Every structure is written in C-alpha cells, then in structure tokens.
C-alpha cells in the first residue's frame, strides 16, 4: 500500500501563505495613513515639524532592522544618515538636482559605508561591537569636519538646489511639496521593510537573532546574512539622510553626530524594538514631545524626555506598541461573540456570549 507524500510545491505554499498573511495591511496602517493625510490638510503651521517626523520614522525603521530584527547593537547609526545626507547634497551640487536620483545616491553611498564598516563591526559582539559602531561614526564625523573644502565643516553644506519632484512639483516655502514627498518616500520604505522582515530572508535573520548557533548548524551563513541586513539598513538610513538634505537645503555636521544616534535609539526604545509599528510610534512621540516641551521649557526639556523614557522602560519594557497590543487584546477578550446552535427542529438559535473565547494575539509587523 503506497503512501502519498505531499509535493514540494505544496510544502512551499504552506510556508509562503502565512508569510503573505503577515504582510497584509491592517487597521493600524490605515489609521496612520489617515493621520498623515489629516496632518497635511489641518496642520499647515506644523508641516515642517511633520516632515521632520516622517524623516525620523524612516531613520528609526532602519535602526529597527539592525537592532530589533537582527540583534546588532549600535551607537553609531548616524554614520549612515549623515553619509546619505552629504551624498545627496554633493550630488545635487555637482551632478544633478534631480531629487529621486539624489535619494538613490544617498542610499548607495550609505550602503557602501554600511558594507565596509559592517565587515569590521560584525566580527565582534557585545560591548566591543557597540564601541566599534561609535568609533566608525566618530571617524566619519571628524572626517567631515576636516574636509571643509568638500563638506564646508561646521558651516554646513549649502548652495545647492533641488529640482521639482518628477519635474512638476516644486518645493514651496510652506513645505507642502516637501511633506508629500517625504510621505511618499516613507510609504515606499515602510512597504519595503514590511516585505523584508516577513520574507524568508527576514525570518532567517530573526532566527539568527534568537539563536545564531542553531541557525549556523542548520546551514545558514550567519555572517553573510547579518552583513546583508546591515548594509540594507544602512541604505535605508541613507535615504532618510538624503531626504533631510533635500527638504532642508542644508547638510549640517550634526547629521553624523552621536546625539543623532542616541536620539534614534531613544525613539526605538520608546516605541518598541523588533516591531515596525514601534519605530513609527516612537519617532512620532519623541519628535512631537521634543518640540512641544522645548517650546514650553527650552532649558529643561531634555529632563522631561528622560523621565518619560524611564517610565516607559520601567512599566512598558516592550515599548508603547506593547501597551497598544495589550489594550487591543483586552478589548478582544471582552468583546461579545455570537454563537449559533441547532435545536433539532431546523431552527437556529443565536446566543450572545459576554466574552470572546479566543486568546490569539494579533501579529503586527
């Protein structure tokens, strides 16, 4: 009696379908997009701040790829942001003012920087790795400060212009085009990162984060996968830096500073690591609160942010997105559900239960 084995295509389909299911857009995605559109129409006076928030979201997403999904500790992520910013500014100054080509230039240069530094950084782990990332960023900062003939040093790289987006939409003084341009770039980056973390490559990298030895024994080239993700994340950070250079028409030396690396790390800690929503939420909360608190108390606003970070780490170690998940799970458990039973006479009786019996946790990227 022969036994029928499932075909390889059936097995592959069984693995692909759950991954595709995880990549679907949900209600939270729709709410975030609705909030972004509402900001454009009802917050004209804050479009400059909103554009900065969008750029920082892209930057936080890139850090989340490295630290949240791969477990690579870093304190020098601004090296890629600044590299992309200077690449886009110099590209517009000497080659072409086309903004889309400038984004590509920023991504490529930052990706190359990530590839070169990753060869060194990923050979170690723990505190040594953290210090190496900080050293790489510091070296780039000092190089940018010394090469004043190229970067203009502390004065910042200026004097370049950015052409209209797609040849039609000029950057206006009120920031309308800049905001929509940044929002479009963010949507592309977000969809890319969501696809990446749910792809077989992304799932493999998450397995490396959990147990690198076991993945190595399974035949996965751990070092190569980590270097690939590190390079991709550097390119995404370069896109954020290039976008900043284009909408602000200046590249300051601070784009390579430790302060920027620390800020984006705080954003990720607030929102929650290993969750794309956490990077989005953390960047929004950090940027908006920084602006509002600094407007109220320009001297002690950092202290208020420090207190907020301590509270979040103490009572929500998995970030604000973890709080949102727990609230959503509580609502689902308390939501009434309708059950149907047949009484034997062909009639169906509907009963309303007080609580849902399911305890499935929603999977968010």
N, C-alpha and C positions, 0 to 999 in steps of 0.2 A: 504494500500500500504506500503510494508515494505521498510525500509531504510537500505542499506548495509553499515556497518561500517568497516573501514579498520582494518585488523587483527593486533594484537600486533607485529607480526614479521615484517609486512610492515612498521609500525611506527619506530621500532628499526632500520630497514635498512635505513630509511630516515635520521636517526641521525648518523649512522655509516659511510655512504658513504662520506659525507662532511669531516668527520674527517680523513678518509683514503686519501681523496684528498689533505688535508693539509699536510700530511706526505710524499708526494711524493718528490723525489729529483729533484731539478731544475738545471737551467743553472749555478747559482752561486755555487752550490755544486760541479758541475763538474769543474768549474774554480779553486776553492780552492784545489780540489784534484790534478788537473793538476799542479798547482803552487807547491804543496808539492812534487810531483814526480820530477818536474824540479829542485827543490832545491837539491834533492839528487844527480842528475846527473851533475849539472852545478855549484854547490856551495860547493865543497868539503871542502874548507877552513872555511866555516861557519856552518858546521854540528853541532858543539857543541852549537852554538847560536840557530840554528834551533830546536834542540832537546829541549832546554830550552823554546823556544816559544811554542812548542807543549804541554809541561807540563803545562805552564801557561794558555793555552787555556782550558785545562781540568779544571784547578782550577777556571778560570773565568766562565765556564759553570756551575759549582757547585754553585757559588755565584749568578749567574743569576736565578737559580732555586729558591733560597731563597728570594732574594730581588726583582728580576724582575717579577717573576711569582706568588709569594705569598705575597709580600709586607712586608717581615720581615726585619727590619733594623738591620744591624750588623756591628761592627767594630772589631770583633774577629774571623773572618773566618779562620785565620791562625792556630787556635787551632786544626782544623780537618786536615789541611795539615801536620802540624808537628806531630800529633798523628799517622797518616798513615805512615809518613816517619820513625819515631822511631820504629813503629811496624814492618815495613818491614826490617829495619836494624837489629833489635834484632832477628827477625825471621830467617834471613839469618845467623846470628852469632851463634845462639844457637839451632836452629831446623833444617832448611833445606835451601840450597842456591837456590832452585828452584824459578825462578822469578815469575812464574804465581801464585804459592802458596803464595809468598810474597805479590803480589797485593791483593789477597783475604784477607790475614791477615791485611794489611793496611786498606782495605775497612771496614772490620768487626770492628776493633778497633776504627776507626774514627766514624763509625756508632753508636757504643755503646756510645762514648763520646757525639755525637750529641743527642742521645736519652736522656742521663742523663741531659745534660745541657739544652736541649730543654724543659724539664719539668719545669725548673725554668724560662728560658728566655721567653717562650711563654705565661706566665701568665700575662705579662705586655705589654705595647706598648710605642711607642714614645721614648723620651729621656731615660727613665728608662730602656727600652729594650736595647738600644744602649750601655748604661753603663754596663749592666749585661753581654752582649756579650764580651765587652772589659775586664771586670773583670774575666770572665772564661778563656779567653786566657792568661791573665796576670798570673793567678794562675798556669796554666799549664806551662808557661814559667819559673816561679820561681821553680816549682817542678822539671822541667828538669835540672835547674841549680843546685839545691841542691842535687839531686840524682846522684852524679858524679860517683858512683860505677856502675851505670847502663847506664847512658847516656854519661858519660865522660865530662859532663859540657861544658864549653866554648871551650874545645879542639875538640869537635865534636865526634860523634860515628863513629869509623873506625875499621879496622881489619877484616871485613867480605868480603866474595867473593860471586859473583853471578854466578850461573851455566849457561851454554849456553841455549838460548831460545829454548824450545822444544827438548833440548838435542842435537841440531845440530848447532846452530848459536852462536858462541862465541862473547863476547863483545871485539871489537878490539880497538886499541889506536886511530884510526882515527874517530871513532864514527859512522861508517856505520850501524852496528847492532843496536846500541842504537837509532839511528834516526828511522830506520824502525820499531823497537819495539815500540817506543813511538808513531809513526804514526798509527800503527795497534791498539794500545790501544785507541788512540784518536778517530779513526773511530768507534770503538765499543761504546765508551762513547757517541759520538755525535749521533749515531743512537738510542741509548737508551734514551737519553734526548729528542730527537725529538719525539720519540714514546710516551714518558711520558707526555710531555706538550700538546700533541694532543689527549691523551687518555681521557676517561670520568673522571678519577681521576684528570688529569691535568687541564681539563676545569673547573672542580668543584673548584679546588684551585684558578684558575684565577677569578672565580666568588666570592670567599671569599675575594680576594684582592680588588675587586671592591666594594663589599657591604657584609660584614660579617654578619650583622644583617639580611639582606634579605635571605641569604643562610641558616642561622640558622632557620628562620621561615619556610623555605621550607623542613626542616627536616634533613639538612646536619649537621653532627657532626663536627663543625668547628675546635674545639681544636684538635681533633684526626687527621683530615686531615692535619692541619698545622704541627703537630708533625711528622707525617709520612713523609711529604715532607722535613722537616728539617733534619730528620735522613737520608733520601736518599741523600740529597745534601751533608751532612757530609761524607757519604761513598764515594761519587764521589770525593770530595776533598781529602779524604784519598788515593784514587787511584792515584791522582796526586802526593801526597807526597811520596807514596811508589815508584812510578816511578822515582821520583827525587833521592831517596835514592839508587835505583838500578843502575841508569846510572852514578851517580857521585861517588859512593862508599864512601860516607860520609854523615852523617846527622848532620848539624850544628844546634846550638841552635837558630839561626835566623829563622829557619822554623816555630817557634812558636811566632815570634816577631810581634809587632804592625806594623812595617814597611811593612811586607809582606801583612798583612791585608789591609793596606792603599793602597799599590800598586795595588792589585787586584781590589779594589774599584775604583781606577782611571781608570784601564783598562775598567771596565764596564761602567763608566761614558763616556769615550771616544767613545766606540763602540755603546752604547745604551742599556738600560735595557729592560727586557721583550722580548728580541729578541735573539735567539741563534746565529744568524749571528753577532749581535752586540758584544757578548762576544768574538767571534773568531776574528773579525776585531780589536776590542780594544786591545786584547792581542798582536796581531801582531804589531800594530802601536806602542804600548808602549814599547815592548821589543826591537824592531829594532831601534827605535829612541833613546832609552836609551843607547844602545850600541854605536851607531854612534856618538851621541852628546857627550857622555863621552869620546870617543876616540879623539874628536876634542878639547873639553874643559873639562878636568877632574874635574875642580873646580866648574864651574857654570852650569853644565849640568842639575841639578835639576831645576834651574831657567827657562831654556828653556822649560822644560816639563810643568812647572807651567803656563807659558804664553800660551802654546798650549792648556792646559786644560781650561784656562779662555776663550780663543777664541771659543773653541768647545761649552762650556756651554752657552756662550753669543749668538752665531749665529746658533748653532745646538743643542738645548736643548734635542732633542731626539737622539743625538749621530750621529756618522758618518754613521751608517746604515740608518738613516733617510735621510741624504743627498743623499745616493745612491738610496733610494726609490724615492725621488722626481725627481732625474735626470732620472731614468728609466720611471717614469710616464710621464715626459715631452717628452721623446723620443717616447713613445707610442702614445701620443696625436698628435704629429707631423708626425707620420708615415703614409704614404699613404695607403689607403684601396681600394680594388677593389669591386665594386657593380655590380650586374648583373640585367638587366631588359629585359622583353619580349616585343617586339614591335608589337605583334599580328600576325605576319606573320610566326611564328615558329622560328624566328631568335632571338638570344640572344645578347643584346648589353651590353658591358662591359664598365663601367665608372670608372675613377680613381679619387678618392677624395683626396683633399690636406691634410686633417687631419682626423684622426680617430674620430669617434663619441663617442666611449666608454670612460667612465671615471672610469672604475673599477680599483681598486687599487690591485696590486699583493699582495697576502698574503705570507709572508715569516715567517719561524719559529723564 
